Amino acid sequence: ESGRIKSLPVYPGDKVKKNQLIIVLDDAILIREYEKARAQHRQAKLDLKRIKLLIPRKLASNEQLSRAQTLVEQAGAEENLFKTRLSYSKIHAPIAGVITQRLSEAGDVVSLHSHILSIADVSQLKVTLSLSELSISQLKENMAVSIRVDALGDIKFDGKILRIHPTIDTASRQGTIEIIFAEVPQGAIPGQLSRIEINTVTAPRLVIP
């Protein structure tokens, strides 16, 4: 929904749980529209009930009955529509993670599909790197690797190849692979520089002395 941000209680660095309420939009108008739709739905049901009582006494036609039934369905759909829109004025965290970006403030008016917050799932960190096409041909998914994070010193951490991209850059002749930690180390955060050690199968080479 578009509208004015009523509450935005989280900031970059805050940890959030899945389904935690993180954004509340001003819903005063939507509440009134929903109440109006509910009232119209109730009235449509009463009108249908009244016509059903008149049918046996020949005081209402089948055409009136059909029209009243249609109006009940339309009013019910309208009520459900505003009920759904009302639920969209409260935004919950789709995943558990850490807030990394806060692009709006409480009181700002946002349009439909605005980017307000970013959430990173830091329970699994991924390293993306480019390698020569000659090296990529020797790699396989789930292959074990060693990861060293510069900010954490010379400690090596276990990891594995998660994904090997299927295309090669025609200019650099390099491809892209993605690597994940076996267990995310304490202190590792997105954006840090990492160094990867991959042990491939050795092969004899012809060399010139």
Phi and psi restraints in degrees (value plus and minus 20) as a CYANA .aco file:
   2 SER   PHI    -109.9   -69.9
   2 SER   PSI     139.0   179.0
   3 GLY   PHI     130.6   170.6
   3 GLY   PSI    -191.4  -151.4
   4 ARG   PHI    -108.8   -68.8
   4 ARG   PSI     115.3   155.3
   5 ILE   PHI     -93.5   -53.5
   5 ILE   PSI      99.1   139.1
   6 LYS   PHI    -107.5   -67.5
   6 LYS   PSI     -58.0   -18.0
   7 SER   PHI    -167.4  -127.4
   7 SER   PSI     114.6   154.6
   8 LEU   PHI    -162.6  -122.6
   8 LEU   PSI      59.8    99.8
   9 PRO   PHI    -102.4   -62.4
   9 PRO   PSI     -21.2    18.8
  10 VAL   PHI    -131.8   -91.8
  10 VAL   PSI     131.3   171.3
  11 TYR   PHI    -151.3  -111.3
  11 TYR   PSI     141.9   181.9
  12 PRO   PHI     -74.0   -34.0
  12 PRO   PSI     111.9   151.9
  13 GLY   PHI      81.1   121.1
  13 GLY   PSI     -38.6     1.4
  14 ASP   PHI     -92.3   -52.3
  14 ASP   PSI     116.9   156.9
  15 LYS   PHI    -108.4   -68.4
  15 LYS   PSI     116.1   156.1
  16 VAL   PHI    -145.0  -105.0
  16 VAL   PSI     130.4   170.4
  17 LYS   PHI    -115.4   -75.4
  17 LYS   PSI     138.2   178.2
  18 LYS   PHI     -81.5   -41.5
  18 LYS   PSI     115.8   155.8
  19 ASN   PHI      53.0    93.0
  19 ASN   PSI     -12.2    27.8
  20 GLN   PHI     -89.9   -49.9
  20 GLN   PSI     118.8   158.8
  21 LEU   PHI     -91.8   -51.8
  21 LEU   PSI     101.4   141.4
  22 ILE   PHI    -142.5  -102.5
  22 ILE   PSI     -39.9     0.1
  23 ILE   PHI    -161.6  -121.6
  23 ILE   PSI     112.6   152.6
  24 VAL   PHI    -145.5  -105.5
  24 VAL   PSI     104.0   144.0
  25 LEU   PHI    -116.9   -76.9
  25 LEU   PSI     135.2   175.2
  26 ASP   PHI     -83.9   -43.9
  26 ASP   PSI      96.2   136.2
  27 ASP   PHI    -133.5   -93.5
  27 ASP   PSI      -3.5    36.5
  28 ALA   PHI     -78.4   -38.4
  28 ALA   PSI     -66.0   -26.0
  29 ILE   PHI     -87.9   -47.9
  29 ILE   PSI     -61.0   -21.0
  30 LEU   PHI     -83.3   -43.3
  30 LEU   PSI     -56.9   -16.9
  31 ILE   PHI     -82.0   -42.0
  31 ILE   PSI     -62.9   -22.9
  32 ARG   PHI     -86.0   -46.0
  32 ARG   PSI     -60.4   -20.4
  33 GLU   PHI     -84.2   -44.2
  33 GLU   PSI     -59.4   -19.4
  34 TYR   PHI     -85.2   -45.2
  34 TYR   PSI     -63.8   -23.8
  35 GLU   PHI     -82.9   -42.9
  35 GLU   PSI     -58.7   -18.7
  36 LYS   PHI     -83.8   -43.8
  36 LYS   PSI     -64.2   -24.2
  37 ALA   PHI     -84.4   -44.4
  37 ALA   PSI     -58.1   -18.1
  38 ARG   PHI     -83.6   -43.6
  38 ARG   PSI     -62.0   -22.0
  39 ALA   PHI     -83.9   -43.9
  39 ALA   PSI     -61.9   -21.9
  40 GLN   PHI     -86.0   -46.0
  40 GLN   PSI     -54.7   -14.7
  41 HIS   PHI     -86.1   -46.1
  41 HIS   PSI     -64.0   -24.0
  42 ARG   PHI     -82.1   -42.1
  42 ARG   PSI     -62.1   -22.1
  43 GLN   PHI     -84.9   -44.9
  43 GLN   PSI     -59.7   -19.7
  44 ALA   PHI     -82.9   -42.9
  44 ALA   PSI     -58.1   -18.1
  45 LYS   PHI     -85.7   -45.7
  45 LYS   PSI     -59.8   -19.8
  46 LEU   PHI     -85.4   -45.4
  46 LEU   PSI     -61.1   -21.1
  47 ASP   PHI     -83.0   -43.0
  47 ASP   PSI     -60.9   -20.9
  48 LEU   PHI     -84.4   -44.4
  48 LEU   PSI     -62.5   -22.5
  49 LYS   PHI     -81.2   -41.2
  49 LYS   PSI     -61.7   -21.7
  50 ARG   PHI     -84.9   -44.9
  50 ARG   PSI     -62.4   -22.4
  51 ILE   PHI     -86.1   -46.1
  51 ILE   PSI     -57.4   -17.4
  52 LYS   PHI     -81.8   -41.8
  52 LYS   PSI     -53.7   -13.7
  53 LEU   PHI     -92.7   -52.7
  53 LEU   PSI     -47.4    -7.4
  54 LEU   PHI    -103.8   -63.8
  54 LEU   PSI     -42.5    -2.5
  55 ILE   PHI     -78.8   -38.8
  55 ILE   PSI     -68.7   -28.7
  56 PRO   PHI     -82.1   -42.1
  56 PRO   PSI     -44.4    -4.4
  57 ARG   PHI    -114.3   -74.3
  57 ARG   PSI     -11.2    28.8
  58 LYS   PHI      42.1    82.1
  58 LYS   PSI       6.0    46.0
  59 LEU   PHI    -120.6   -80.6
  59 LEU   PSI     -18.8    21.2
  60 ALA   PHI    -167.3  -127.3
  60 ALA   PSI     128.4   168.4
  61 SER   PHI    -115.6   -75.6
  61 SER   PSI     144.6   184.6
  62 ASN   PHI     -84.6   -44.6
  62 ASN   PSI     -49.8    -9.8
  63 GLU   PHI     -84.7   -44.7
  63 GLU   PSI     -60.8   -20.8
  64 GLN   PHI     -85.8   -45.8
  64 GLN   PSI     -57.3   -17.3
  65 LEU   PHI     -83.4   -43.4
  65 LEU   PSI     -65.5   -25.5
  66 SER   PHI     -83.0   -43.0
  66 SER   PSI     -60.4   -20.4
  67 ARG   PHI     -85.2   -45.2
  67 ARG   PSI     -59.8   -19.8
  68 ALA   PHI     -86.3   -46.3
  68 ALA   PSI     -58.8   -18.8
  69 GLN   PHI     -85.2   -45.2
  69 GLN   PSI     -59.4   -19.4
  70 THR   PHI     -83.4   -43.4
  70 THR   PSI     -61.8   -21.8
  71 LEU   PHI     -84.1   -44.1
  71 LEU   PSI     -55.3   -15.3
  72 VAL   PHI     -84.5   -44.5
  72 VAL   PSI     -63.4   -23.4
  73 GLU   PHI     -84.4   -44.4
  73 GLU   PSI     -62.6   -22.6
  74 GLN   PHI     -84.1   -44.1
  74 GLN   PSI     -63.2   -23.2
  75 ALA   PHI     -85.6   -45.6
  75 ALA   PSI     -57.3   -17.3
  76 GLY   PHI     -85.3   -45.3
  76 GLY   PSI     -60.9   -20.9
  77 ALA   PHI     -85.0   -45.0
  77 ALA   PSI     -59.8   -19.8
  78 GLU   PHI     -84.1   -44.1
  78 GLU   PSI     -60.6   -20.6
  79 GLU   PHI     -83.3   -43.3
  79 GLU   PSI     -63.9   -23.9
  80 ASN   PHI     -85.1   -45.1
  80 ASN   PSI     -54.4   -14.4
  81 LEU   PHI     -82.2   -42.2
  81 LEU   PSI     -68.1   -28.1
  82 PHE   PHI     -91.8   -51.8
  82 PHE   PSI     -48.9    -8.9
  83 LYS   PHI     -84.9   -44.9
  83 LYS   PSI     -61.1   -21.1
  84 THR   PHI     -87.1   -47.1
  84 THR   PSI     -65.3   -25.3
  85 ARG   PHI     -81.2   -41.2
  85 ARG   PSI     -57.0   -17.0
  86 LEU   PHI     -84.0   -44.0
  86 LEU   PSI     -58.4   -18.4
  87 SER   PHI     -86.9   -46.9
  87 SER   PSI     -46.9    -6.9
  88 TYR   PHI     -95.2   -55.2
  88 TYR   PSI     -29.0    11.0
  89 SER   PHI    -101.4   -61.4
  89 SER   PSI     -27.3    12.7
  90 LYS   PHI    -140.6  -100.6
  90 LYS   PSI      97.9   137.9
  91 ILE   PHI    -127.5   -87.5
  91 ILE   PSI     108.3   148.3
  92 HIS   PHI    -128.6   -88.6
  92 HIS   PSI     132.3   172.3
  93 ALA   PHI     -84.4   -44.4
  93 ALA   PSI     104.6   144.6
  94 PRO   PHI     -93.7   -53.7
  94 PRO   PSI     -40.5    -0.5
  95 ILE   PHI    -161.7  -121.7
  95 ILE   PSI     144.7   184.7
  96 ALA   PHI    -104.3   -64.3
  96 ALA   PSI     117.4   157.4
  97 GLY   PHI     157.8   197.8
  97 GLY   PSI    -175.0  -135.0
  98 VAL   PHI    -143.8  -103.8
  98 VAL   PSI     116.5   156.5
  99 ILE   PHI     -90.0   -50.0
  99 ILE   PSI     106.1   146.1
 100 THR   PHI    -131.2   -91.2
 100 THR   PSI     -43.6    -3.6
 101 GLN   PHI    -160.8  -120.8
 101 GLN   PSI     120.8   160.8
 102 ARG   PHI    -150.3  -110.3
 102 ARG   PSI      83.9   123.9
 103 LEU   PHI    -119.7   -79.7
 103 LEU   PSI     -23.1    16.9
 104 SER   PHI    -158.9  -118.9
 104 SER   PSI     150.0   190.0
 105 GLU   PHI    -148.7  -108.7
 105 GLU   PSI     139.0   179.0
 106 ALA   PHI     -78.3   -38.3
 106 ALA   PSI     113.2   153.2
 107 GLY   PHI      82.6   122.6
 107 GLY   PSI     -40.4    -0.4
 108 ASP   PHI     -89.1   -49.1
 108 ASP   PSI     126.6   166.6
 109 VAL   PHI    -117.7   -77.7
 109 VAL   PSI     103.0   143.0
 110 VAL   PHI    -134.7   -94.7
 110 VAL   PSI     126.9   166.9
 111 SER   PHI    -109.3   -69.3
 111 SER   PSI     155.8   195.8
 112 LEU   PHI     -81.1   -41.1
 112 LEU   PSI     117.3   157.3
 113 HIS   PHI      43.7    83.7
 113 HIS   PSI       8.1    48.1
 114 SER   PHI     -90.5   -50.5
 114 SER   PSI     128.9   168.9
 115 HIS   PHI    -108.8   -68.8
 115 HIS   PSI      90.9   130.9
 116 ILE   PHI    -127.4   -87.4
 116 ILE   PSI     -66.5   -26.5
 117 LEU   PHI    -154.1  -114.1
 117 LEU   PSI     135.2   175.2
 118 SER   PHI    -141.0  -101.0
 118 SER   PSI     118.1   158.1
 119 ILE   PHI    -143.8  -103.8
 119 ILE   PSI     110.8   150.8
 120 ALA   PHI    -128.6   -88.6
 120 ALA   PSI     114.0   154.0
 121 ASP   PHI    -107.8   -67.8
 121 ASP   PSI      81.7   121.7
 122 VAL   PHI    -113.5   -73.5
 122 VAL   PSI      -9.0    31.0
 123 SER   PHI     -93.6   -53.6
 123 SER   PSI     -35.2     4.8
 124 GLN   PHI    -166.5  -126.5
 124 GLN   PSI      94.8   134.8
 125 LEU   PHI    -120.0   -80.0
 125 LEU   PSI     124.4   164.4
 126 LYS   PHI    -140.6  -100.6
 126 LYS   PSI     117.4   157.4
 127 VAL   PHI    -126.8   -86.8
 127 VAL   PSI     107.9   147.9
 128 THR   PHI    -132.1   -92.1
 128 THR   PSI     109.2   149.2
 129 LEU   PHI    -164.6  -124.6
 129 LEU   PSI     140.0   180.0
 130 SER   PHI    -124.6   -84.6
 130 SER   PSI     120.2   160.2
 131 LEU   PHI    -155.1  -115.1
 131 LEU   PSI     135.7   175.7
 132 SER   PHI     -80.3   -40.3
 132 SER   PSI     127.3   167.3
 133 GLU   PHI     -81.4   -41.4
 133 GLU   PSI     -46.3    -6.3
 134 LEU   PHI     -89.2   -49.2
 134 LEU   PSI     -55.6   -15.6
 135 SER   PHI     -97.2   -57.2
 135 SER   PSI     -58.8   -18.8
 136 ILE   PHI     -81.8   -41.8
 136 ILE   PSI     -50.9   -10.9
 137 SER   PHI     -84.0   -44.0
 137 SER   PSI     -38.0     2.0
 138 GLN   PHI    -115.2   -75.2
 138 GLN   PSI     -20.3    19.7
 139 LEU   PHI    -122.0   -82.0
 139 LEU   PSI     137.0   177.0
 140 LYS   PHI    -158.8  -118.8
 140 LYS   PSI     134.6   174.6
 141 GLU   PHI     -83.9   -43.9
 141 GLU   PSI     126.8   166.8
 142 ASN   PHI      52.4    92.4
 142 ASN   PSI     -12.4    27.6
 143 MET   PHI     -89.6   -49.6
 143 MET   PSI     115.7   155.7
 144 ALA   PHI     -93.4   -53.4
 144 ALA   PSI     121.0   161.0
 145 VAL   PHI    -159.3  -119.3
 145 VAL   PSI     147.9   187.9
 146 SER   PHI    -131.8   -91.8
 146 SER   PSI     119.9   159.9
 147 ILE   PHI    -142.8  -102.8
 147 ILE   PSI     113.3   153.3
 148 ARG   PHI    -145.3  -105.3
 148 ARG   PSI     107.9   147.9
 149 VAL   PHI    -121.2   -81.2
 149 VAL   PSI     101.6   141.6
 150 ASP   PHI     -74.6   -34.6
 150 ASP   PSI     -59.3   -19.3
 151 ALA   PHI     -90.0   -50.0
 151 ALA   PSI     -35.5     4.5
 152 LEU   PHI    -126.3   -86.3
 152 LEU   PSI     -11.4    28.6
 153 GLY   PHI      70.8   110.8
 153 GLY   PSI    -176.3  -136.3
 154 ASP   PHI    -111.8   -71.8
 154 ASP   PSI      -9.0    31.0
 155 ILE   PHI     -90.4   -50.4
 155 ILE   PSI     115.3   155.3
 156 LYS   PHI    -120.0   -80.0
 156 LYS   PSI     117.0   157.0
 157 PHE   PHI    -137.1   -97.1
 157 PHE   PSI     126.6   166.6
 158 ASP   PHI     -96.1   -56.1
 158 ASP   PSI     124.3   164.3
 159 GLY   PHI    -173.2  -133.2
 159 GLY   PSI    -198.6  -158.6
 160 LYS   PHI    -170.1  -130.1
 160 LYS   PSI     138.9   178.9
 161 ILE   PHI     -96.6   -56.6
 161 ILE   PSI      98.4   138.4
 162 LEU   PHI    -103.9   -63.9
 162 LEU   PSI     -64.1   -24.1
 163 ARG   PHI    -171.7  -131.7
 163 ARG   PSI     121.7   161.7
 164 ILE   PHI    -136.9   -96.9
 164 ILE   PSI      96.0   136.0
 165 HIS   PHI     -85.3   -45.3
 165 HIS   PSI     123.1   163.1
 166 PRO   PHI    -102.5   -62.5
 166 PRO   PSI     -22.5    17.5
 167 THR   PHI    -139.5   -99.5
 167 THR   PSI     137.1   177.1
 168 ILE   PHI    -136.7   -96.7
 168 ILE   PSI     117.0   157.0
 169 ASP   PHI     -89.7   -49.7
 169 ASP   PSI     103.0   143.0
 170 THR   PHI     -89.5   -49.5
 170 THR   PSI     -43.8    -3.8
 171 ALA   PHI    -101.4   -61.4
 171 ALA   PSI     -66.0   -26.0
 172 SER   PHI    -115.1   -75.1
 172 SER   PSI     -33.0     7.0
 173 ARG   PHI      38.3    78.3
 173 ARG   PSI      14.6    54.6
 174 GLN   PHI    -139.7   -99.7
 174 GLN   PSI     130.7   170.7
 175 GLY   PHI    -134.7   -94.7
 175 GLY   PSI     154.0   194.0
 176 THR   PHI    -137.3   -97.3
 176 THR   PSI     116.9   156.9
 177 ILE   PHI    -147.7  -107.7
 177 ILE   PSI     135.7   175.7
 178 GLU   PHI    -140.3  -100.3
 178 GLU   PSI     115.2   155.2
 179 ILE   PHI    -146.6  -106.6
 179 ILE   PSI     119.8   159.8
 180 ILE   PHI    -140.2  -100.2
 180 ILE   PSI     133.3   173.3
 181 PHE   PHI     -92.9   -52.9
 181 PHE   PSI     124.5   164.5
 182 ALA   PHI     -85.5   -45.5
 182 ALA   PSI     -58.0   -18.0
 183 GLU   PHI    -168.8  -128.8
 183 GLU   PSI     104.2   144.2
 184 VAL   PHI     -83.6   -43.6
 184 VAL   PSI     102.5   142.5
 185 PRO   PHI     -94.5   -54.5
 185 PRO   PSI     133.6   173.6
 186 GLN   PHI     -81.4   -41.4
 186 GLN   PSI     109.1   149.1
 187 GLY   PHI      75.1   115.1
 187 GLY   PSI     -29.2    10.8
 188 ALA   PHI     -99.9   -59.9
 188 ALA   PSI     109.4   149.4
 189 ILE   PHI    -155.8  -115.8
 189 ILE   PSI     138.8   178.8
 190 PRO   PHI     -79.0   -39.0
 190 PRO   PSI     120.1   160.1
 191 GLY   PHI      80.4   120.4
 191 GLY   PSI     -31.4     8.6
 192 GLN   PHI     -94.1   -54.1
 192 GLN   PSI     132.4   172.4
 193 LEU   PHI     -98.3   -58.3
 193 LEU   PSI     112.0   152.0
 194 SER   PHI    -145.2  -105.2
 194 SER   PSI     131.8   171.8
 195 ARG   PHI    -142.2  -102.2
 195 ARG   PSI     114.1   154.1
 196 ILE   PHI    -133.4   -93.4
 196 ILE   PSI     115.5   155.5
 197 GLU   PHI    -135.9   -95.9
 197 GLU   PSI     100.8   140.8
 198 ILE   PHI    -140.6  -100.6
 198 ILE   PSI     104.3   144.3
 199 ASN   PHI    -118.6   -78.6
 199 ASN   PSI      87.2   127.2
 200 THR   PHI    -117.2   -77.2
 200 THR   PSI     151.8   191.8
 201 VAL   PHI     -91.1   -51.1
 201 VAL   PSI     111.3   151.3
 202 THR   PHI     -94.8   -54.8
 202 THR   PSI     128.1   168.1
 203 ALA   PHI    -158.4  -118.4
 203 ALA   PSI     124.4   164.4
 204 PRO   PHI     -85.9   -45.9
 204 PRO   PSI     122.1   162.1
 205 ARG   PHI    -147.5  -107.5
 205 ARG   PSI     125.7   165.7
 206 LEU   PHI    -104.7   -64.7
 206 LEU   PSI     100.7   140.7
 207 VAL   PHI    -142.5  -102.5
 207 VAL   PSI     137.0   177.0
 208 ILE   PHI    -127.5   -87.5
 208 ILE   PSI     105.2   145.2
